[in-house]
Amino acid sequence: KSVAGGAYTVSTAAAATIRSTIRRLRELAEA
């Protein structure tokens, strides 16, 4: 349970980072 939870947390953090990165790239592209 702890392993799955840890993996889920890491995946969520990675997804959030990727989203923020894509968001910046979109803003730069539009600007």
C-alpha positions in Angstrom: 0.0 0.0 0.0 2.8 2.4 0.9 4.7 1.6 -2.3 1.6 2.1 -4.5 0.8 5.4 -2.7 4.4 6.6 -3.1 4.4 5.8 -6.8 1.0 7.6 -7.2 2.4 10.7 -5.4 5.5 10.7 -7.6 3.4 10.4 -10.8 1.1 13.2 -9.7 4.0 15.5 -9.0 5.5 14.6 -12.3 2.2 15.3 -14.1 1.9 18.7 -12.3 5.5 19.6 -13.4 4.8 18.6 -17.0 1.6 20.6 -17.1 3.3 23.7 -15.7 6.1 23.3 -18.2 3.7 23.0 -21.1 1.8 26.0 -19.9 5.0 28.1 -19.9 5.9 26.9 -23.4 2.4 27.8 -24.6 2.6 31.3 -23.1 6.1 31.9 -24.7 4.8 30.6 -28.0 1.8 32.9 -28.0 3.9 35.9 -26.8 
